[in-house]
Amino acid sequence: MRDLLSIENLSVAFEVGGRWVPVLRRVSLQIDEGDSVGLVGESGSGKSVMALSVLRLLPRAARVIEGRIRFKGRDLLELPETQMRTIRGGRVGIVFQEPMTSLNPVFSIGFQVAEAVRAHRPMGSGQARAEAERLLDLVAITPAGERLDDYPHQFSGGQLQRVVLAIALAAEPELLIADEPTSALDVTVQAEILELLGELRSRLGLAVLLITHDLAVVAETCSRVSVMYAGQIVETAATRDLFDAPAHPYTRGLLASIPRLGRPEVRGQLPTIPGQAPALGDLPTGCSFHPRCREVMEQCRVDEPEMARRVSGGEARCFLMDSSTVEKAEIGREDS
């Protein structure tokens, strides 16, 4: 597979109270053509900021400090806005968490999908309406032809998310960014949306970046996963390798907190990570995770770790990375 999106050492800061607060710190991420990558982390870790950076939709109070965002070899940060518009919503589509905030309540669904089509593909209103029907059928809004003139309030939450997905696919993108697309839905509908994303990726040859706070969501959906904490990626690996042998203490803590049948947490003893994530404007010295880490060493309090190779493949940002990484991961799972 060829490189599609390459984020290299991206740092982003927000102006807060007259000073610049780091939100992303030297973040790197690679997505190949047709790939499915999960980006996981707690709320406030910087996941959505990364998505907005790719599309150059950061608020005015934010700025890119350093780094590159390459899409098929072109640095998006250097493109003029006229060219960026062909990328944003064209080559790169996005689905946000709350579908109602993405749709206009006073226009019909068919009109809104058709307008998205016409914004990126030259065609008349009749052709655009027919294409809107095809897209709605593609995302399993049935019968699509009978729903074109319905309004957002006539759809369920899961159906609205499918409509937003149809709009994101209107320009036939090569990359789809799905930012917490299932968090506002019940469990059954979540599974349906994730299954639909998988089907669309296979059928259309899409690459997908799935942003979520839930590692369980990416388990059956993504081939690779990156874990974010306090504005940094702390671990990245093939999904199976990361679940089998998590190398970073934060990743191990996230996996241990997933409820499982037959485990003690079923009786009310759900494992947790002590403490809470630091405010991005008040980061600790050394490793950002050290105040919450059960394996902290003195070096962790002083020095900031760099990414190191995992024994089982991938990388992790931890001083414990050595030949015993897999063994440590196994012990961590048994203790949890």
SEZAPA-65376 format. One line per 8 residues: number of its first residue (from 1); for each residue y, x, z of N, C-alpha, C, O, CB. Coordinates in steps of 0.1 Angstrom, whole numbers. Atoms other than C-alpha are relative to their C-alpha. Glycine has a CB too. Example, Ala and Ser with C-alpha at 12.3 -4.5 7.8 and 13.67 -1.06 7.14 Angstrom:
1> -12/9/0/-45/123/78/12/9/0/12/19/7/0/-10/12 | -11/-9/0/-11/137/71/11/-8/8/22/-3/9/5/4/-14
***
This chain:
1> -12/8/0/0/0/0/13/9/0/13/20/6/0/-9/12 | -13/-7/1/36/11/-7/9/-4/11/8/-16/16/6/-1/-14 | -11/4/-10/65/12/18/8/-11/-5/12/-12/-17/8/12/3 | -9/11/4/85/-20/18/12/1/9/23/2/3/-7/-13/3 | -11/-2/-9/107/-17/49/-2/11/9/-13/13/15/2/-13/8 | 2/-12/-9/113/15/68/13/1/8/24/3/3/-2/13/-9 | -11/-1/-10/136/15/99/-2/14/7/-12/17/12/0/-12/10 | 1/-14/-4/144/51/109/11/3/11/22/3/8/1/10/-11
9> -9/-4/-11/159/60/143/13/-8/1/24/-3/2/5/15/-2 | -11/10/0/181/29/144/5/-2/15/-3/-5/24/-5/-14/-6 | -7/2/-13/206/27/173/11/-10/-2/19/-8/-11/5/13/6 | -11/11/1/228/-4/178/6/-2/14/-1/-2/24/-6/-13/-5 | -7/2/-12/254/-10/205/9/-12/-1/14/-16/-12/8/13/4 | -9/11/-1/274/-40/217/12/4/8/10/11/18/-8/-13/5 | -11/-2/-8/309/-39/230/1/-10/11/2/-22/9/13/0/-9 | 0/8/-12/309/-53/265/10/5/10/9/16/15/-14/-2/7
17> -10/-5/-10/340/-51/288/6/13/-4/10/21/5/-7/1/13 | -7/-12/5/356/-24/267/-9/12/-1/-3/23/-4/11/3/10 | 9/-12/3/325/-1/265/-11/-4/-8/-15/-16/-9/-4/6/14 | 11/3/9/297/2/241/-14/2/7/-17/12/13/0/10/-12 | 13/1/-7/263/-8/256/-11/1/-10/-12/-6/-20/-1/-13/8 | 11/-2/9/231/5/238/-9/-12/1/-14/-16/12/-7/13/2 | 9/11/1/209/-24/227/-13/4/-7/-24/1/-3/6/-12/-7 | 11/-7/6/186/-5/203/2/15/1/13/20/-1/-2/-5/-15
25> -1/-15/-2/178/32/209/-10/7/-8/-22/7/-4/-1/3/15 | 8/-8/9/164/53/181/-13/-7/-3/-24/-2/-1/-3/13/7 | 12/8/4/140/26/169/-5/3/-14/3/3/-23/3/-15/2 | 6/-2/14/116/32/140/-11/-9/-2/-19/-12/8/-5/15/-1 | 11/10/3/93/7/123/-3/1/-14/6/2/-23/5/-14/5 | 5/-1/14/73/8/91/-8/-13/-3/-17/-17/4/-8/13/-2 | 8/11/5/61/-22/71/-3/2/-14/6/5/-23/9/-14/2 | 4/-2/14/41/-18/39/-1/-13/-7/0/-24/-1/-14/7/0
33> 1/12/8/38/-43/11/-13/-8/4/-23/-2/5/-1/4/-15 | 11/8/-4/16/-72/21/-5/2/14/-15/-5/18/-11/2/-9 | 4/-3/-14/14/-59/57/4/-12/9/13/-20/6/6/13/4 | -4/9/-11/16/-80/89/2/8/12/-8/13/18/-11/-12/1 | -3/-8/-12/33/-64/118/6/-9/11/15/-17/8/10/11/-4 | -5/7/-12/39/-78/153/10/8/7/7/20/10/-11/-5/8 | -10/-7/-8/70/-68/173/0/-8/13/5/-20/14/14/1/-7 | 2/7/-13/64/-77/210/8/6/11/10/18/11/-15/0/4
41> -8/-5/-11/85/-75/241/6/-11/8/7/-23/3/11/10/-5 | -6/11/-8/102/-94/269/13/-4/-6/19/3/-15/2/6/14 | -13/4/4/133/-114/263/11/10/4/11/15/15/4/-14/6 | -10/-10/-3/163/-91/260/-4/14/-3/4/23/-1/4/-1/14 | 4/-14/3/143/-61/248/6/5/-13/5/17/-15/-15/1/-1 | -6/-5/13/161/-60/214/-7/-4/-12/-3/0/-23/1/15/1 | 8/4/12/136/-77/191/9/-7/-10/8/-3/-22/-12/-8/4 | -8/8/9/160/-102/176/12/8/-6/16/6/-17/5/-12/7
49> -11/-8/5/188/-76/173/-5/9/-12/2/11/-21/5/9/11 | 6/-7/11/164/-56/151/0/-8/-13/3/-3/-24/-14/5/4 | 0/9/12/159/-86/128/14/-2/-6/15/-1/-18/-6/-13/4 | -13/2/5/196/-92/126/6/13/-7/14/12/-16/9/-4/11 | -4/-13/6/202/-55/118/-5/1/-14/2/6/-23/-4/12/9 | 6/-1/13/178/-56/89/8/-9/-10/10/-5/-22/-14/-5/0 | -7/9/9/197/-86/74/16/2/0/23/-5/-7/-3/-14/4 | -14/-2/-2/231/-72/84/8/-12/4/18/-16/-1/7/6/-13
57> -6/12/-5/239/-103/104/5/2/15/6/-7/22/-10/-11/-1 | -4/-3/-13/250/-85/136/14/-6/3/22/-7/-6/0/15/3 | -14/5/-3/280/-101/154/10/11/0/7/23/0/0/-7/14 | -11/-10/2/314/-84/152/1/9/12/5/20/11/13/-8/-1 | -1/-9/-12/310/-70/187/-11/10/0/-13/17/10/-1/-9/13 | 11/-9/0/280/-50/176/3/10/-12/9/7/-22/-13/-7/-3 | -1/-9/11/278/-19/155/-12/10/0/-18/12/10/13/9/1 | 11/-10/2/251/5/141/5/14/3/15/18/-3/-7/-1/-14
65> -5/-14/-4/255/39/158/-6/10/-9/1/20/-13/-3/2/15 | 7/-10/8/229/58/138/-12/-7/-6/-16/-17/-2/-3/13/8 | 13/4/5/198/54/117/1/-6/-14/12/-7/-20/-6/-10/8 | 1/5/14/187/40/83/-10/-12/0/-19/-13/8/-5/11/-10 | 9/11/2/171/7/72/-2/0/-15/7/-4/-23/6/-14/5 | 3/-1/15/154/12/38/-9/-11/-4/-19/-14/2/-6/14/-3 | 9/11/6/140/-17/18/-3/4/-14/6/5/-23/8/-14/0 | 5/-5/13/120/-4/-12/9/12/-4/12/13/-16/1/-11/-11
73> -7/-13/3/139/29/-9/15/-1/0/21/9/0/-4/5/-13 | -15/2/0/174/14/-8/5/-2/15/-1/-10/22/4/-12/-8 | -5/1/-14/194/19/24/9/-12/1/20/-13/-5/8/13/4 | -8/13/-1/206/-16/33/13/2/7/23/-6/4/-8/-10/8 | -12/-2/-7/233/-2/56/11/5/-9/23/4/-6/-2/9/11 | -10/-6/9/250/14/26/3/-9/-12/12/-6/-20/-5/13/-5 | -2/9/11/248/-16/2/13/-8/1/16/-12/12/-12/-9/-2 | -11/9/-1/280/-35/-7/-5/-14/3/-16/-17/0/8/1/-13
81> 4/14/-4/280/-71/5/-6/-8/-11/-15/-16/-10/11/-7/7 | 5/8/12/275/-85/-30/-15/3/-3/-22/-6/-6/9/3/-12 | 14/-3/3/242/-66/-34/-8/-4/12/-20/-8/11/-1/15/-2 | 8/4/-12/232/-74/2/-4/-14/0/-14/-18/5/8/3/13 | 3/14/1/233/-111/-6/-13/-2/-8/-19/-12/-5/12/-7/-6 | 12/1/8/205/-106/-31/-12/3/9/-23/-1/6/0/8/-13 | 11/-3/-9/184/-91/-3/-1/-10/11/-13/-15/13/3/14/7 | 0/10/-11/194/-115/25/-4/-14/-5/4/-19/-12/13/0/8
89> 4/14/4/175/-148/20/-6/1/-14/-12/-9/-19/12/-9/-1 | 6/-1/13/163/-134/-14/-13/8/1/-23/2/2/10/7/-9 | 12/-9/-1/140/-104/-11/-6/-1/14/-18/2/16/3/14/-4 | 4/1/-14/139/-109/27/4/-14/5/15/-17/6/7/12/9 | -2/13/-6/135/-143/42/-2/0/15/-8/9/20/-10/-11/-6 | 1/0/-15/138/-153/79/-2/-14/5/4/-23/0/13/7/6 | 2/12/-7/126/-180/101/3/2/15/-2/11/21/-15/-5/-1 | -4/-2/-13/143/-185/134/-8/-9/10/-16/-17/6/15/-3/1
97> 7/7/-10/131/-199/167/2/-15/1/-8/-23/1/3/6/14 | -3/14/-1/148/-233/168/3/-6/-14/14/-3/-19/12/-2/9 | -3/5/13/145/-251/135/12/-9/-2/18/-10/-12/-13/-7/-5 | -11/9/1/171/-277/143/13/7/-1/23/1/-7/1/-9/13 | -13/-8/1/198/-250/145/1/6/-14/12/10/-18/0/11/10 | 0/-6/14/188/-239/109/2/-11/-10/4/-8/-22/-13/7/-2 | -1/11/9/191/-274/94/12/-9/3/16/-10/14/-13/-9/1 | -12/9/-2/221/-297/88/-5/-14/1/-12/-19/-7/9/2/-13
105> 5/13/-2/214/-331/103/5/-11/-9/-1/-22/-10/3/-4/14 | -6/11/8/236/-350/78/-5/1/-15/-1/-7/-23/15/1/0 | 6/-1/14/217/-338/46/-15/-1/1/-22/2/10/4/14/-6 | 15/2/1/182/-347/35/-7/13/-1/-1/23/-5/-3/-9/-12 | 8/-12/1/154/-322/37/-1/5/-14/0/17/-17/-14/-3/6 | 1/-4/14/150/-322/-1/12/7/-5/11/17/-12/-3/-12/-8 | -13/-6/4/187/-315/-6/1/15/5/5/24/-2/11/-8/5 | -2/-13/-6/186/-285/18/-9/10/-6/-5/22/-8/-2/-1/15
113> 9/-9/7/155/-270/3/4/4/-14/4/15/-18/-15/-5/0 | -4/-2/14/168/-275/-32/12/9/-1/13/18/-10/3/-13/-7 | -11/-9/0/201/-258/-23/-3/14/3/3/23/-3/10/-5/11 | 5/-14/-2/183/-228/-10/-6/6/-12/-4/18/-15/-11/0/12 | 6/-4/13/164/-226/-43/11/4/-9/11/15/-15/-9/-11/-6 | -11/-3/10/196/-228/-64/9/11/4/15/18/-4/8/-13/-1 | -8/-11/-5/213/-202/-42/-5/13/-5/3/23/-6/1/0/15 | 6/-13/4/189/-175/-54/-7/-1/-14/-10/10/-20/-10/4/10
121> 7/1/13/173/-189/-86/8/-9/-9/9/-21/-6/-15/-4/2 | -8/8/9/193/-202/-116/-8/-12/-6/-17/-10/-13/6/8/-11 | 6/12/5/182/-238/-123/8/-12/3/16/-12/12/-15/-2/6 | -7/12/-2/195/-273/-126/-5/-8/12/-14/-4/19/-1/-9/-12 | 3/7/-12/195/-299/-98/-14/-7/-1/-21/-7/9/10/-11/2 | 13/6/1/164/-317/-112/-11/10/1/-21/7/8/-1/-6/-14 | 10/-10/-1/144/-285/-115/-1/5/15/-12/7/20/3/12/-9 | 0/-4/-14/155/-275/-80/-7/-10/9/-13/-6/19/15/3/5
129> 6/10/-8/144/-308/-66/-15/1/-1/-23/-1/8/5/-14/-3 | 14/-1/2/110/-304/-82/-6/12/7/-17/12/12/-3/1/-15 | 5/-12/-7/107/-269/-68/0/-2/15/-8/3/22/10/12/-3 | 0/3/-15/117/-282/-33/-12/-8/3/-18/-5/14/13/-8/3 | 12/8/-2/88/-307/-36/-12/10/1/-21/8/9/-2/-10/-10 | 11/-10/0/65/-278/-45/-1/8/13/-12/11/18/1/9/-12 | 0/-8/-12/76/-257/-16/-4/-8/13/-11/-3/21/14/6/2 | 3/9/-11/73/-286/9/-16/-2/0/-22/-2/10/7/-13/0
137> 15/1/1/37/-291/-4/-7/13/4/-17/12/10/-4/-5/-14 | 5/-13/-4/31/-254/0/-2/2/15/-11/8/19/8/11/-7 | 0/-2/-15/39/-255/37/-6/-12/7/-4/-14/19/14/2/5 | 8/11/-6/18/-287/42/8/-11/5/5/-17/15/-9/5/10 | -7/12/-3/45/-313/44/-4/-10/-10/-1/-10/-22/16/2/-1 | 6/9/9/26/-342/29/3/-15/4/3/-17/16/-15/2/-2 | -2/-3/14/32/-363/9/14/5/-3/24/-2/0/-3/-13/-9 | -13/-7/1/60/-339/-1/10/-9/-8/22/-9/-4/-2/13/-7
145> -9/8/9/75/-362/-28/6/-12/8/17/-15/5/-7/-5/-12 | -5/11/-7/79/-390/-3/9/4/12/15/-5/18/-11/-9/5 | -8/-5/-11/96/-368/23/13/6/-4/21/10/5/-8/9/9 | -12/-7/5/123/-353/1/13/-6/5/23/1/8/0/0/-15 | -12/7/-4/149/-379/11/1/-4/15/10/-10/19/1/-13/-8 | -1/1/-15/141/-379/48/9/10/6/12/20/0/-14/1/6 | -10/-8/-7/165/-364/73/-7/8/12/-18/3/16/12/-8/5 | 7/-8/-10/157/-338/100/-5/-8/12/-15/-4/18/9/11/5
153> 4/7/-12/156/-363/128/-13/-8/-2/-19/-13/8/11/-9/5 | 12/7/3/126/-380/111/-12/9/0/-23/4/-4/2/-7/-14 | 11/-9/0/104/-349/114/-2/5/15/7/5/23/3/12/-9 | 4/-6/-13/85/-335/144/5/15/0/9/20/-10/-15/-1/3 | -4/-14/-1/93/-300/157/-9/9/-9/-3/18/-15/-2/5/15 | 8/-8/9/63/-285/139/3/-2/-14/2/7/-22/-15/-3/3 | -3/2/14/72/-302/107/13/6/-4/15/11/-15/1/-16/-3 | -13/-7/2/108/-289/110/-2/15/-2/5/21/-11/10/-3/11
161> 2/-14/1/95/-254/114/-6/3/-14/-4/13/-20/-9/5/11 | 5/-1/13/75/-259/82/11/-1/-11/10/6/-21/-11/-10/-3 | -11/2/9/106/-271/64/9/13/0/12/18/-11/9/-12/4 | -7/-12/-1/125/-240/76/-7/11/-7/-1/20/-14/3/4/15 | 9/-10/7/96/-219/63/1/-2/-15/2/8/-22/-14/-1/5 | -2/3/15/99/-236/29/13/5/-5/14/11/-16/-1/-15/-2 | -13/-5/4/136/-227/28/0/16/-1/5/22/-10/11/-4/10 | 1/-14/0/128/-191/37/-8/5/-12/-6/17/-17/-7/5/13
169> 8/-4/11/103/-190/8/7/-4/-13/1/-1/-24/-14/-6/1 | -6/5/12/127/-205/-17/3/10/-11/2/7/-22/13/-7/3 | -3/-11/10/137/-172/-33/-12/9/-3/-10/20/-9/12/8/6 | 12/-8/2/101/-159/-34/2/14/6/1/24/-1/-3/1/-15 | -3/-13/-6/108/-131/-9/-13/9/1/-24/4/-1/5/-1/14 | 11/-9/-1/86/-100/-5/-3/3/15/-14/7/19/4/13/-7 | 2/-2/-14/92/-98/33/5/-13/7/16/-17/4/8/13/5 | -4/11/-8/93/-127/58/1/5/14/-9/10/20/-10/-12/-2
177> -2/-3/-14/108/-121/92/-1/-13/8/7/-22/6/13/7/3 | 2/13/-8/95/-148/117/4/4/14/-4/10/21/-14/-5/-1 | -5/-3/-13/116/-146/149/-4/-11/10/3/-21/10/15/2/-1 | 5/10/-10/97/-164/177/-2/-14/-7/4/-24/-2/10/-1/12 | 1/12/7/87/-191/152/-8/-11/7/-8/-23/3/-7/2/-13 | 8/10/-6/63/-209/176/3/-2/15/-3/-11/21/-15/5/-1 | -3/0/-15/79/-205/211/4/-14/4/2/-18/16/10/10/4 | -5/13/-4/94/-240/210/-10/-11/-3/-7/-23/-2/13/-4/-7
185> 11/10/5/61/-257/199/-11/0/10/-13/9/18/-5/3/-14 | 12/0/-9/31/-269/218/-11/8/-6/-11/13/-17/-5/-15/2 | 11/-10/3/-1/-248/217/-7/-4/-13/-10/5/-21/-10/1/11 | 8/4/12/-19/-268/190/9/2/-13/4/7/-22/-3/-15/1 | -9/-2/11/12/-268/167/2/15/-3/3/20/-14/13/-7/2 | -1/-15/1/16/-230/174/-11/5/-9/-9/13/-18/0/6/14 | 12/-5/7/-19/-224/161/1/-4/-15/-2/4/-23/-13/-5/6 | -1/4/13/-12/-244/130/11/8/-8/8/12/-19/4/-15/-1
193> -10/-8/6/20/-225/122/-4/14/-3/-2/20/-13/13/0/8 | 5/-14/2/4/-191/127/-11/0/-11/-11/10/-19/-6/5/13 | 10/1/11/-25/-202/105/6/-1/-13/2/5/-23/-10/-11/2 | -7/2/13/-1/-213/78/7/13/-4/7/17/-16/11/-11/2 | -6/-13/3/18/-179/80/-11/9/-6/-8/16/-16/6/6/12 | 10/-8/5/-15/-162/75/-5/-4/-14/-7/5/-23/-12/0/9 | 3/5/13/-24/-184/45/10/4/-10/7/8/-21/-2/-15/0 | -11/-3/9/10/-179/29/0/15/-3/3/19/-15/13/-4/6
201> 0/-15/2/8/-141/34/-11/4/-10/-9/12/-19/-2/8/13 | 11/-3/8/-26/-140/17/3/-6/-14/0/1/-24/-13/-6/5 | -1/6/14/-17/-164/-12/12/6/-7/11/7/-20/3/-15/2 | -12/-4/6/18/-151/-19/2/15/0/11/21/-7/12/-6/6 | -1/-14/-1/13/-114/-11/12/4/8/18/15/6/2/6/-14 | -11/-3/-8/40/-115/15/-3/10/11/-14/12/15/5/-13/7 | 0/-8/-13/47/-89/42/6/-8/10/16/-15/8/6/14/-2 | -6/8/-10/54/-105/75/3/9/13/-5/17/17/-10/-11/4
209> -3/-6/-13/72/-92/106/1/-11/10/10/-20/9/14/8/-1 | 1/11/-10/63/-115/135/6/5/13/0/14/19/-15/-5/1 | -6/-4/-13/86/-112/165/-3/-10/10/-2/-22/8/16/1/-2 | 5/9/-10/73/-126/197/0/7/14/1/19/14/-14/-5/-3 | 1/-6/-14/72/-121/235/-15/-1/5/-18/4/16/9/-8/10 | 13/3/-4/35/-130/235/-10/9/-8/-12/6/-20/-3/-15/-1 | 10/-9/7/8/-103/227/-11/-9/-6/-17/-5/-16/-5/10/9 | 11/8/4/-18/-131/224/3/-6/-14/-7/-8/-22/-3/-11/10
217> -3/6/13/1/-145/194/-3/9/-12/-7/4/-22/15/-4/0 | 2/-10/11/-3/-113/174/-14/4/-2/-18/10/-12/9/12/1 | 13/-5/-1/-39/-108/183/-8/-3/-13/-15/6/-18/-7/-5/12 | 8/4/11/-54/-127/154/9/-1/-13/4/-6/-23/-6/-14/2 | -9/2/11/-23/-126/131/4/12/-7/6/13/-19/12/-8/5 | -6/-13/5/-11/-90/127/-10/11/-1/-19/12/8/12/3/8 | 9/-12/1/-28/-59/115/5/12/9/-2/20/13/-1/5/-14 | -6/-10/-9/-4/-37/135/10/-6/9/15/-17/6/7/12/-9
225> -9/6/-10/18/-42/165/8/12/6/3/22/9/-7/-7/11 | -9/-9/-7/48/-24/181/5/-7/12/9/-19/12/12/5/-9 | -5/6/-13/58/-30/217/13/6/4/15/18/4/-11/3/11 | -13/-4/-3/94/-29/227/3/-2/15/-2/-11/21/11/-8/-8 | -4/1/-13/109/-23/261/14/6/2/16/18/-2/-10/7/10 | -13/-5/-2/146/-19/270/6/7/-12/12/18/-11/0/9/12 | -6/-5/12/157/-13/235/-7/11/-8/-2/16/-17/14/4/3 | 8/-11/7/130/12/225/-14/-6/-3/-19/-15/4/-1/12/9
233> 14/3/3/96/9/209/-8/10/9/-6/23/7/-4/2/-15 | 8/-9/-10/72/23/236/-14/2/-5/-20/12/0/0/-6/14 | 14/-2/5/39/19/217/-1/-7/-13/4/-18/-15/-10/-4/10 | 4/6/13/27/12/182/-13/5/-5/-17/16/-3/11/4/-11 | 14/-3/3/-8/10/169/-6/-11/-9/0/-22/-9/-9/3/12 | 8/11/6/-33/-10/148/-3/-10/12/-6/-6/23/-13/5/-7 | 1/10/-11/-37/-43/167/-13/2/8/-13/1/20/0/-14/-6 | 13/-2/-7/-74/-37/175/0/12/9/-5/11/20/-12/1/-10
241> -1/-12/-8/-67/-2/187/8/-2/13/5/3/24/5/12/-8 | -9/2/-11/-39/-13/209/-6/-9/11/-5/-7/23/13/-7/-4 | 6/8/-10/-59/-41/225/-12/7/7/-15/4/18/-5/-13/-7 | 12/-7/-6/-90/-19/230/4/11/9/-3/13/19/-9/5/-12 | -3/-12/-8/-72/11/244/16/1/1/21/10/-6/-6/13/-6 | -15/-1/-1/-35/4/253/3/13/8/-2/16/18/6/-12/8 | -3/-13/-6/-19/38/261/12/0/9/13/7/19/3/9/-11 | -12/1/-8/15/28/276/-2/-9/12/-8/-20/10/12/-4/-8
249> 1/9/-12/16/14/312/6/-14/-2/0/-24/3/6/6/12 | -6/13/2/39/-14/300/-9/-9/-9/-11/-21/-6/14/1/-7 | 10/7/8/14/-24/273/-12/-5/8/-16/-16/6/-4/8/-12 | 11/4/-9/-14/-24/298/4/-12/9/-4/-20/12/-5/12/8 | -5/11/-9/7/-46/321/1/-13/-7/-3/-24/-2/13/4/6 | 0/12/8/13/-71/293/-13/-6/-2/-16/-18/-1/8/2/-13 | 13/5/3/-23/-73/284/-7/-5/12/-15/-15/12/-9/11/-6 | 6/4/-12/-34/-76/320/5/-14/4/-2/-21/11/2/10/11
257> -6/13/-5/-11/-106/325/-4/-12/-9/0/-23/-6/15/1/0 | 5/11/9/-28/-127/297/-11/-7/7/-21/0/10/-4/6/-14 | 11/7/-7/-49/-154/314/-13/0/-8/-12/-1/-20/5/-14/3 | 13/0/6/-86/-152/307/-10/-8/8/-9/-7/20/-5/14/-3 | 10/8/-7/-114/-176/316/-10/10/7/-14/20/2/-8/-9/-10 | 9/-8/-7/-136/-162/343/6/12/8/-1/19/15/-11/5/-9 | -7/-11/-7/-110/-138/356/7/-5/13/8/-18/14/11/7/-9 | -6/5/-12/-94/-140/391/12/-8/-1/15/-17/7/3/11/9
265> -13/7/2/-61/-153/377/-2/-15/-1/7/-23/1/7/5/-11 | 3/14/2/-78/-186/370/1/-7/14/4/-19/15/-14/-3/-6 | -1/6/-13/-79/-191/408/14/3/6/16/3/19/-10/6/9 | -14/-2/-4/-41/-184/410/4/14/3/14/16/10/2/-8/12 | -4/-14/-3/-40/-146/411/3/7/-13/-3/17/-17/-12/7/7 | -4/-5/12/-23/-139/378/7/14/2/17/14/9/9/-9/-8 | -6/-13/-1/-15/-101/375/14/0/-6/16/-7/-16/-9/11/-7 | -14/-1/5/22/-93/370/4/14/-1/-2/23/6/10/-9/8
273> -6/-13/0/43/-63/362/11/-1/11/20/-9/10/6/4/-14 | -10/1/-11/64/-56/394/14/2/-6/17/9/-16/-3/11/10 | -14/-1/3/102/-58/392/4/-7/-13/-3/-17/-17/3/15/-2 | -5/6/12/122/-67/361/6/10/-9/10/21/-5/10/-12/3 | -6/-10/10/135/-51/329/14/3/4/21/-6/9/-1/-6/-14 | -13/-4/-4/167/-32/335/11/-6/-10/8/-9/-21/2/16/0 | -11/4/8/201/-44/322/3/11/-10/3/23/-6/12/-4/8 | -2/-10/10/208/-26/289/12/9/3/14/20/-2/1/-6/-14
281> -12/-8/-3/242/-15/303/-2/8/13/7/15/17/11/-10/2 | 2/-8/-12/226/0/334/-15/5/0/-22/2/9/2/-9/12 | 13/-6/1/195/19/323/-3/11/10/6/18/13/-3/5/-14 | 3/-11/-9/177/42/347/-1/13/-7/-2/13/-20/-13/-3/8 | 2/-13/6/175/79/341/-15/2/-4/-23/-5/1/5/11/9 | 14/-3/4/144/93/324/-6/-12/-7/1/-18/-16/-8/3/13 | 7/11/6/118/68/313/5/-14/5/6/-16/17/-15/1/2 | -6/13/-4/133/32/313/-10/-8/8/-6/-17/15/4/-7/-12
289> 10/8/-7/100/18/326/-4/6/13/-11/-1/21/-12/-1/-9 | 5/-6/-12/96/42/355/2/-8/13/-7/-7/22/6/14/1 | -2/7/-12/110/19/382/-11/-11/2/-13/-16/13/13/-7/1 | 10/10/-1/82/-6/374/-14/5/-2/-24/-2/-1/2/-11/-10 | 12/-6/4/54/18/366/-9/4/12/-4/11/21/2/12/-9 | 9/-4/-11/24/22/389/-5/14/-1/-11/20/8/-12/-10/0 | 5/-13/2/16/56/374/12/10/-1/10/21/-7/-8/1/-13 | -12/-8/1/51/71/377/-2/14/6/-8/15/16/12/-7/6
297> 0/-14/-5/55/109/381/15/4/1/23/-3/-4/-8/9/-10 | -14/-4/-2/86/128/391/7/3/-13/19/1/-15/0/13/9 | -6/-3/13/91/139/355/5/-13/-7/16/-12/-14/-10/7/-9 | -4/13/6/94/102/345/14/-4/5/21/-11/-3/-10/-11/3 | -13/4/-6/124/98/368/12/8/-6/23/4/-5/0/1/15 | -10/-10/5/143/127/351/1/1/-15/12/0/-20/-3/14/6 | 0/-3/14/133/132/315/-5/-13/-8/-12/-21/-3/-10/11/-3 | 4/12/8/130/106/287/-11/5/-10/-9/14/-17/13/-5/-8
305> 12/-4/9/96/108/269/3/-3/-15/10/-12/-18/-12/-7/5 | 0/2/14/93/111/232/-13/-6/-4/-23/-7/3/2/13/-8 | 12/5/6/67/94/210/-10/11/-1/-7/22/-6/2/-7/-13 | 11/-9/2/33/111/211/-12/-7/-6/-13/-19/-4/-4/6/14 | 12/6/7/1/105/192/-10/-5/10/-13/2/20/-6/10/-10 | 11/6/-8/-25/82/208/-13/6/-6/-14/8/-17/0/-15/-1 | 13/-5/3/-61/95/208/-6/-10/-11/-12/-5/-20/-9/1/12 | 6/10/8/-72/62/191/9/-4/-12/5/-14/-19/-4/-12/8
313> -8/3/12/-44/62/165/13/-7/5/13/-14/15/-7/-9/-10 | -13/5/-4/-7/52/167/7/9/9/4/21/10/-2/-13/7 | -8/-9/-9/19/65/191/4/-8/13/4/-20/13/13/4/-8 | -5/6/-12/32/58/226/10/10/6/9/22/5/-12/-2/10 | -11/-7/-6/63/69/245/-3/2/15/2/-6/23/14/-7/-2 | 5/-1/-14/47/82/277/-4/15/3/-11/21/-6/-11/-9/3 | 4/-14/-3/42/116/295/-15/0/4/-20/11/4/8/4/12 | 15/0/-3/6/105/303/-8/2/-12/-20/2/-12/-3/-13/7
321> 8/-1/12/-3/109/267/-6/14/-1/0/24/-2/10/-2/-13 | 7/-12/1/-30/135/265/-15/-4/-4/-17/-15/-8/0/9/13 | 14/3/5/-68/137/257/-7/-10/9/-17/-15/4/-8/13/0 | 6/10/-9/-75/114/286/5/-14/-2/3/-23/6/1/4/14 | -7/13/2/-54/85/272/-10/-12/0/-8/-22/6/8/0/-13 | 9/11/1/-84/63/263/-6/-3/13/-8/-14/17/-11/3/-11 | 6/2/-14/-100/69/297/9/-7/9/6/-16/16/-5/14/6 | -10/6/-9/-68/60/315/2/-14/-4/3/-23/5/14/7/-1
329> -2/14/4/-65/28/295/-12/-8/5/-10/-19/9/1/-1/-16 | 12/8/-5/-101/18/304/1/-2/15/-2/-13/20/-13/8/-3 | -1/2/-15/-94/24/341/11/-10/3/9/-18/12/4/13/6 | -11/10/-2/-61/4/338/-5/-14/-1/-1/-23/6/11/3/-9 | 5/14/2/-79/-26/325/-10/-4/11/-9/-16/15/-8/-1/-14 | 10/4/-10/-107/-25/351/8/-3/13/4/-12/20/-10/12/3 | -8/2/-13/-81/-22/380/8/-14/-1/10/-20/9/10/11/2 | -7/12/1/-62/-52/366/-8/-12/1/-3/-23/0/8/0/-13
***
